Amino acid sequence: MTTTEIGASLAGPKPRIGFILEQGLGHVAYGLSLRHALQDRADIEPVWLEVAFGQQGVGRIPVLGKSYAFRGNLRARLAIGQAHRERPLDALFLHTEAIGLFAGDWMARIPTLLSLDATPKNYDELAAWYKHRVGTGPIERAKFLAHRGVMRRARRITAWSEWAKRSLVEEYGVASDGVVVIHPGTTLTAFPEPGSRGARKPGPVRILFVGGDFERKGGDVLLGVFRDHLSTTCELDLVTGVDLPSGAGVRVHRGLKPHSPQLLRLYAEADVFVLPTRADCSPVVLGEAMAASLPIVATRVAGVPEAVRDGETGFLIDRDDAGALRDRLERLASSPALRARMGRAAREFGEERFDMRKNANRIADVLVELSGARRNRAP
């Protein structure tokens, strides 16, 4: 038991902390990793509140129920209220601000750590690929003020990247010292031990791509480069949500869940991880590739460069640069020594910045501190 946990046990009941987790895109995998990393934390009582966006329930409300944002925000508010009425919550972890628009009064009553991968302004930079329309005039101004209000009600904020932090500070007026960057982590113990990759059987170099939104993630660019230049020397595993034909060295895997044995096996069997994404914030899969000791080829988009050290843990290329993608993959495919060196460096970088157990405990430490402040003010 740590000093913090001993102190908490002597001080009284464990703080009850609500973890409100958005269940969209890569946030599902992030929530699973966070939950697993904190399962042995003895000084808190976590209450896991997963907020989905499906049509059931509130989705049947006329007009408003058709709105993705409305469904998520209403469900988050209802979940907080129900959990707090069952037994008061001492702190909240709200991930992300996109589901906090209706929770302002709860955030005023319960100290809240707001977590986000990107601000709405960040998403505006990537709007075309997220099928998001950037508006103008009073409606857009009202949306900006609503999101800024959530940020200002938070006692602390954690951002997944320096890219997101800059937007918080420069575009939303959040104090720089009120934002801490904690990268999205990965459960390192779920992946092979460093050094075990050398035991893989000889054969074609295996390239792995993981991205549900195939086009936005640049899967079409990778597939084109593979078919034109790499199909005689490499194999390609595509984990995605679209219906693509397998064949000619290409294997398509649909329906794989985050942390599933099938997905972990693909990481263990791969030699190179590729994500030539056109639009992303801070992809969780890059941490998984690091944990698997894989060299990474990715694009200079948003927070991605913070996860790949160009020339050290992998390569960074420009968006839609098929020529550069071919060049980097051919370099890696032709050099087992380069793959091994970059893979080791990727794992070390992952242990440094993307270890979910370490990062989750940093989050929990902040929440314990916030819960203590609330208890000290209670009558």
C-alpha positions as CSV (number, residue, x, y, z in Angstrom):
1,M,0.0,0.0,0.0
2,T,1.4,3.4,-1.0
3,T,1.7,6.3,1.4
4,T,-1.2,8.0,-0.2
5,E,-3.4,5.0,0.2
6,I,-2.4,4.5,3.9
7,G,-3.2,8.2,4.5
8,A,-6.5,7.9,2.9
9,S,-7.4,4.8,4.9
10,L,-6.6,6.5,8.1
11,A,-8.6,9.7,7.1
12,G,-11.9,7.9,6.7
13,P,-14.0,6.5,3.9
14,K,-12.5,6.4,0.4
15,P,-13.6,9.3,-1.9
16,R,-16.3,8.3,-4.3
17,I,-15.3,9.5,-7.8
18,G,-17.5,9.5,-10.8
19,F,-15.8,8.7,-14.1
20,I,-18.0,9.9,-16.9
21,L,-16.6,8.5,-20.1
22,E,-17.6,9.4,-23.7
23,Q,-18.1,6.2,-25.7
24,G,-17.3,7.3,-29.2
25,L,-14.4,6.6,-31.6
26,G,-11.1,5.9,-29.8
27,H,-12.6,6.9,-26.4
28,V,-13.9,3.4,-25.9
29,A,-10.4,1.9,-25.8
30,Y,-9.2,4.7,-23.6
31,G,-12.0,4.1,-21.1
32,L,-11.2,0.4,-21.0
33,S,-7.5,1.0,-20.4
34,L,-8.3,3.6,-17.7
35,R,-10.6,1.3,-15.9
36,H,-8.2,-1.6,-16.0
37,A,-5.3,0.6,-14.8
38,L,-7.2,1.8,-11.7
39,Q,-8.8,-1.6,-10.7
40,D,-6.2,-2.1,-7.9
41,R,-6.2,1.5,-6.7
42,A,-7.2,1.1,-3.0
43,D,-7.7,4.7,-2.0
44,I,-10.7,5.6,-4.2
45,E,-14.2,4.2,-5.0
46,P,-14.6,4.6,-8.7
47,V,-18.1,4.9,-10.2
48,W,-17.9,4.1,-13.9
49,L,-20.5,6.0,-16.0
50,E,-20.2,5.2,-19.7
51,V,-22.0,7.6,-22.0
52,A,-23.1,6.1,-25.3
53,F,-24.8,7.9,-28.2
54,G,-27.2,5.3,-29.6
55,Q,-30.8,6.1,-30.5
56,Q,-32.4,4.0,-27.8
57,G,-34.1,5.8,-24.9
58,V,-33.5,9.5,-25.2
59,G,-33.1,9.1,-28.9
60,R,-36.8,8.7,-29.1
61,I,-37.4,12.3,-27.9
62,P,-39.0,14.2,-30.8
63,V,-36.6,16.4,-32.8
64,L,-33.9,16.8,-30.1
65,G,-33.4,13.1,-29.8
66,K,-32.1,13.0,-33.4
67,S,-29.1,15.0,-32.3
68,Y,-25.9,13.1,-31.4
69,A,-24.7,15.8,-29.1
70,F,-28.0,16.1,-27.3
71,R,-28.2,12.4,-26.6
72,G,-24.7,12.3,-25.2
73,N,-25.0,15.4,-23.0
74,L,-28.4,14.4,-21.6
75,R,-27.2,10.9,-20.8
76,A,-24.1,12.3,-19.0
77,R,-26.2,14.7,-16.9
78,L,-28.7,11.9,-16.0
79,A,-25.9,9.5,-15.1
80,I,-24.2,12.0,-12.8
81,G,-27.4,12.9,-11.1
82,Q,-28.4,9.2,-10.5
83,A,-25.0,8.3,-9.1
84,H,-24.9,11.4,-6.8
85,R,-28.3,10.7,-5.5
86,E,-27.4,7.1,-4.7
87,R,-24.5,8.4,-2.6
88,P,-22.7,11.7,-3.0
89,L,-19.8,11.9,-5.3
90,D,-16.7,13.6,-4.0
91,A,-15.1,14.4,-7.4
92,L,-15.8,13.9,-11.1
93,F,-13.6,12.9,-14.0
94,L,-15.4,14.1,-17.2
95,H,-14.1,12.8,-20.5
96,T,-14.7,14.8,-22.7
97,E,-16.2,18.4,-22.6
98,A,-18.4,17.3,-25.5
99,I,-20.7,15.5,-23.0
100,G,-20.4,18.2,-20.3
101,L,-22.6,20.9,-21.8
102,F,-25.7,20.0,-19.6
103,A,-23.6,19.3,-16.5
104,G,-22.6,22.8,-15.5
105,D,-24.5,22.8,-12.2
106,W,-23.0,19.4,-11.2
107,M,-19.5,20.7,-12.0
108,A,-20.2,23.7,-9.8
109,R,-21.1,21.4,-6.9
110,I,-18.6,18.6,-7.4
111,P,-14.9,19.3,-8.1
112,T,-14.3,18.2,-11.7
113,L,-11.2,17.2,-13.6
114,L,-12.1,17.8,-17.3
115,S,-10.3,15.5,-19.8
116,L,-10.2,16.1,-23.5
117,D,-8.3,15.0,-26.6
118,A,-9.2,18.1,-28.6
119,T,-11.1,21.3,-28.3
120,P,-14.0,22.2,-30.6
121,K,-11.6,24.7,-32.3
122,N,-9.1,21.8,-32.8
123,Y,-11.9,19.8,-34.5
124,D,-12.6,22.8,-36.7
125,E,-9.1,22.4,-38.1
126,L,-10.0,18.9,-39.2
127,A,-13.6,19.5,-40.0
128,A,-13.7,18.2,-43.6
129,W,-12.6,14.7,-42.6
130,Y,-14.9,14.4,-39.6
131,K,-17.9,15.4,-41.8
132,H,-18.2,18.5,-39.5
133,R,-19.4,21.8,-40.8
134,V,-17.9,25.0,-39.3
135,G,-20.6,27.5,-38.9
136,T,-20.5,31.3,-38.6
137,G,-22.5,33.9,-36.8
138,P,-24.5,33.8,-33.5
139,I,-25.0,30.0,-33.4
140,E,-21.3,29.3,-33.7
141,R,-20.6,32.0,-31.1
142,A,-23.1,30.4,-28.7
143,K,-21.4,27.0,-29.2
144,F,-18.1,28.5,-28.4
145,L,-19.4,30.2,-25.2
146,A,-21.1,27.0,-24.1
147,H,-17.9,24.9,-24.4
148,R,-15.8,27.6,-22.8
149,G,-18.3,27.6,-19.9
150,V,-17.6,23.9,-19.4
151,M,-13.9,24.5,-19.4
152,R,-14.1,27.3,-16.9
153,R,-16.3,25.3,-14.5
154,A,-13.7,22.6,-14.3
155,R,-11.4,22.7,-11.3
156,R,-8.5,21.2,-13.4
157,I,-8.1,20.1,-17.0
158,T,-6.0,17.4,-18.5
159,A,-5.3,17.4,-22.3
160,W,-4.1,14.5,-24.4
161,S,-1.5,16.6,-26.2
162,E,0.3,20.0,-26.3
163,W,-1.7,20.6,-29.5
164,A,-4.9,20.5,-27.5
165,K,-3.4,22.5,-24.6
166,R,-2.4,25.3,-26.9
167,S,-5.9,25.6,-28.1
168,L,-7.3,25.7,-24.5
169,V,-4.9,28.5,-23.6
170,E,-4.8,30.6,-26.8
171,E,-8.4,30.2,-28.0
172,Y,-10.4,29.6,-24.9
173,G,-8.5,31.7,-22.3
174,V,-7.7,28.8,-19.9
175,A,-4.8,29.5,-17.7
176,S,-1.7,27.5,-18.8
177,D,-0.9,26.3,-15.3
178,G,-4.4,24.9,-15.0
179,V,-3.9,22.4,-17.8
180,V,-1.6,19.3,-17.5
181,V,-0.8,17.2,-20.6
182,I,-1.3,13.5,-19.9
183,H,-1.1,11.4,-23.1
184,P,-3.6,8.6,-23.7
185,G,-1.9,5.5,-22.3
186,T,-1.9,1.8,-23.1
187,T,-1.9,-1.2,-20.8
188,L,1.7,-2.3,-21.4
189,T,1.3,-5.6,-19.6
190,A,-1.3,-6.7,-22.3
191,F,1.5,-6.7,-24.9
192,P,4.5,-8.9,-25.4
193,E,7.6,-8.2,-23.3
194,P,10.3,-6.1,-25.0
195,G,12.7,-8.4,-26.8
196,S,10.3,-11.2,-27.4
197,R,9.6,-10.1,-31.0
198,G,12.8,-11.6,-32.3
199,A,11.3,-15.1,-31.9
200,R,8.8,-14.5,-34.7
201,K,8.9,-17.0,-37.5
202,P,10.6,-15.9,-40.8
203,G,8.4,-14.7,-43.6
204,P,7.1,-11.6,-45.4
205,V,7.2,-8.4,-43.4
206,R,3.8,-7.8,-41.8
207,I,2.3,-4.3,-41.9
208,L,-0.5,-3.5,-39.5
209,F,-3.2,-0.8,-39.9
210,V,-5.9,-0.2,-37.2
211,G,-8.6,2.4,-38.1
212,G,-12.3,2.1,-38.1
213,D,-12.8,5.1,-40.4
214,F,-10.8,3.7,-43.3
215,E,-10.6,6.8,-45.5
216,R,-10.1,9.4,-42.8
217,K,-7.3,7.2,-41.3
218,G,-5.6,7.1,-44.7
219,G,-6.2,3.4,-45.2
220,D,-6.8,3.9,-48.9
221,V,-3.4,5.5,-49.3
222,L,-1.7,2.6,-47.6
223,L,-3.6,0.0,-49.6
224,G,-2.7,1.7,-52.8
225,V,1.0,1.9,-51.9
226,F,1.0,-1.8,-50.8
227,R,-0.7,-3.1,-54.0
228,D,1.6,-1.1,-56.3
229,H,4.9,-1.6,-54.6
230,L,5.0,-3.9,-51.6
231,S,2.7,-6.9,-52.3
232,T,5.6,-9.2,-53.3
233,T,7.7,-8.6,-50.1
234,C,5.1,-7.8,-47.4
235,E,1.7,-8.7,-46.1
236,L,-0.9,-6.2,-44.9
237,D,-3.4,-6.6,-42.1
238,L,-6.2,-4.1,-42.1
239,V,-8.3,-3.7,-39.0
240,T,-11.2,-1.5,-40.0
241,G,-14.9,-1.1,-40.1
242,V,-15.4,-1.0,-43.8
243,D,-16.1,-3.9,-46.1
244,L,-13.0,-4.6,-48.2
245,P,-12.0,-7.7,-50.0
246,S,-9.0,-9.7,-48.8
247,G,-6.5,-11.3,-51.1
248,A,-3.1,-10.8,-52.7
249,G,-1.3,-10.4,-49.4
250,V,-4.1,-8.4,-47.8
251,R,-6.1,-9.6,-44.8
252,V,-9.1,-7.6,-43.7
253,H,-10.3,-7.9,-40.1
254,R,-13.7,-6.5,-39.2
255,G,-15.5,-6.3,-35.9
256,L,-12.4,-6.6,-33.7
257,K,-13.0,-5.0,-30.3
258,P,-10.4,-2.9,-28.4
259,H,-8.1,-5.1,-26.2
260,S,-9.6,-8.3,-27.8
261,P,-7.3,-11.4,-28.0
262,Q,-7.6,-11.3,-31.8
263,L,-6.4,-7.7,-32.0
264,L,-3.6,-8.3,-29.5
265,R,-2.4,-11.2,-31.6
266,L,-2.2,-9.0,-34.7
267,Y,0.0,-6.6,-32.8
268,A,2.2,-9.4,-31.6
269,E,2.6,-10.8,-35.2
270,A,3.2,-7.5,-36.9
271,D,6.6,-6.0,-37.9
272,V,5.5,-2.4,-38.7
273,F,2.5,-0.2,-37.7
274,V,1.2,2.3,-40.2
275,L,-1.4,5.1,-39.7
276,P,-1.2,7.6,-42.6
277,T,-4.2,9.4,-41.1
278,R,-5.6,12.5,-42.7
279,A,-7.4,13.7,-39.6
280,D,-6.9,12.6,-36.0
281,C,-6.3,14.1,-32.6
282,S,-4.1,11.8,-30.5
283,P,-4.9,8.2,-31.7
284,V,-4.9,5.6,-28.9
285,V,-3.7,3.0,-31.4
286,L,-0.2,4.7,-31.5
287,G,0.3,3.9,-27.8
288,E,-0.7,0.3,-28.6
289,A,1.9,0.1,-31.4
290,M,4.5,1.4,-29.0
291,A,3.5,-1.2,-26.4
292,A,3.9,-3.9,-29.1
293,S,7.5,-2.6,-29.8
294,L,6.6,-1.7,-33.4
295,P,8.2,1.0,-35.5
296,I,5.5,3.5,-36.5
297,V,4.8,5.4,-39.8
298,A,2.3,8.2,-39.3
299,T,1.4,11.6,-40.5
300,R,2.1,15.1,-39.2
301,V,-1.4,15.8,-38.1
302,A,-2.6,17.4,-34.9
303,G,-1.2,15.6,-31.9
304,V,0.3,12.7,-33.8
305,P,3.8,14.1,-34.0
306,E,3.9,14.0,-30.2
307,A,3.6,10.3,-30.3
308,V,6.3,9.5,-33.0
309,R,9.9,10.6,-32.8
310,D,10.8,11.0,-36.5
311,G,13.8,8.9,-37.4
312,E,13.9,7.4,-33.9
313,T,10.7,5.5,-33.0
314,G,9.4,5.6,-36.6
315,F,8.8,8.0,-39.4
316,L,6.5,11.0,-39.9
317,I,5.2,11.9,-43.4
318,D,2.9,14.5,-44.8
319,R,-0.8,13.8,-45.3
320,D,-1.5,12.0,-48.6
321,D,2.2,11.7,-49.5
322,A,2.2,8.2,-51.1
323,G,5.7,8.6,-52.3
324,A,7.1,9.2,-48.8
325,L,5.0,6.4,-47.4
326,R,6.4,4.0,-50.0
327,D,10.0,5.1,-49.2
328,R,9.7,4.7,-45.4
329,L,8.0,1.3,-45.7
330,E,10.6,0.0,-48.1
331,R,13.3,1.2,-45.8
332,L,11.7,-0.7,-42.9
333,A,10.9,-3.8,-45.0
334,S,14.5,-4.1,-46.2
335,S,16.2,-3.7,-42.8
336,P,15.4,-6.0,-39.8
337,A,18.0,-4.1,-37.8
338,L,16.2,-0.8,-38.4
339,R,12.8,-2.3,-37.5
340,A,14.3,-3.8,-34.3
341,R,16.1,-0.5,-33.3
342,M,13.0,1.6,-33.9
343,G,10.7,-0.9,-32.2
344,R,12.8,-0.9,-29.1
345,A,12.9,2.9,-29.0
346,A,9.1,3.0,-29.5
347,R,8.5,0.7,-26.5
348,E,10.9,2.8,-24.4
349,F,9.0,6.0,-25.4
350,G,5.7,4.3,-24.7
351,E,6.9,3.4,-21.2
352,E,8.0,7.0,-20.7
353,R,4.8,8.8,-21.8
354,F,2.1,6.3,-22.8
355,D,2.0,3.9,-19.9
356,M,-1.7,3.9,-18.9
357,R,-1.0,2.6,-15.4
358,K,1.3,5.5,-14.7
359,N,-0.9,8.1,-16.4
360,A,-4.1,6.8,-14.8
361,N,-2.5,7.1,-11.4
362,R,-1.5,10.7,-12.1
363,I,-5.2,11.3,-12.9
364,A,-6.3,9.5,-9.8
365,D,-3.9,11.6,-7.6
366,V,-5.5,14.8,-8.9
367,L,-9.0,13.4,-8.2
368,V,-8.0,12.4,-4.7
369,E,-6.7,16.0,-4.1
370,L,-9.9,17.5,-5.5
371,S,-12.1,15.2,-3.4
372,G,-10.2,16.2,-0.3
373,A,-10.8,19.9,-1.0
374,R,-14.5,19.2,-1.3
375,R,-14.7,17.2,2.0
376,N,-12.8,19.9,3.9
377,R,-15.4,22.5,2.8
378,A,-18.3,20.3,3.7
379,P,-20.3,21.3,6.8
